[in-house]
Amino acid sequence: MHGWLDNAGSFDTLLPLIMKPRMTVLAIDFPGHGHSSHVAPVHYDAHIECMLAMQSVIHHYGWDKFTILGHSLGAIVGFVYAGVFPE
């Protein structure tokens, strides 16, 4: 997950270095970042919106086990998500 005012493309140069056989990576743009729709500042709480986006993706794909990789805002969101949903 990308950092504040960044986008999923920030991992383009890192992923080829860490990819392993049969590994799948999904990088999304958080709401209001990158190529996602813009969000009105008055309705935007980055940490909450990003956690909701992350949870939506997890439920959409039906994942019950996954690894989180993030930096800056993405690392914070991943850390909090893992604490809130430790299972």
N, C-alpha and C positions, 0 to 999 in steps of 0.2 A: 504494500500500500504506500502510495506516494506522500510526500510532505506538503506542507502548507503552501498554497499558491503554486503548486507544481502539478504534474499530471503523470499518468501511467507510463508515458514515454521515458521517464527518468530512469527506468530499469533496462532500457534497450541495450546498453553496453555491458551491464552487469550479468544479465541472464545467460548469455552464451558462455560465460566463465563458470557458472555454477550448475548449469543444467546436467542432469544425469539421465541415462536411458529410462524410458517409461515415465518420466517426470512430466507433468502437465502444469503449466503456470497460467493463471488468469490474473491480469492486471486491469483494474477498472479505474476510471476517473471518478473521484468523489463528487457529490453534488456541488455545482458551482465551480468546479475545477476542470481544466483541460477541455475536452469536447463535450462535456455534459451540459445540460441546460443550466442557465444562470439562476441563482436563487436571490430573492430580494433580501438585502442585508437585515431588515427588521425581522425576518422570519428565520434567520440562519444562526444556528449554534453548531459550529463545526464538529465538535466531538459527538454530539447527539446525532446529527444528520449523517455523519460518516458511519457511526455504529449501526444506525438503521439501514443504511445502504449495504453495509457488510452483511448484516443479518438477512436482508432480502436476497442477496446473492447466494448465501449459504443454504437458505431454504429452497430457493429456486433450483439449485443443482442437487439438493438432497444429500449434501455432505454430512457425514457424521464424524469424519476425521480429516484434518487438513493442517497444513503448516502456514503460519502467518509470517510474512517478511515485510517489514516496513521501516521507513525512516521518518524522523521528525513527527509530523501529525499522524502519519500512518503507523508509526511505532507506538505512539500514545494510544491511538484507537485500538490497535491490536492488543496491547497490554491490558487496557481496561476491559475489552471484550472478553479476553481470557479469564479475567477476574470475575466478571459478572456471570459468565457462562462457562465455568470450569469443566463441565462435562464434555 
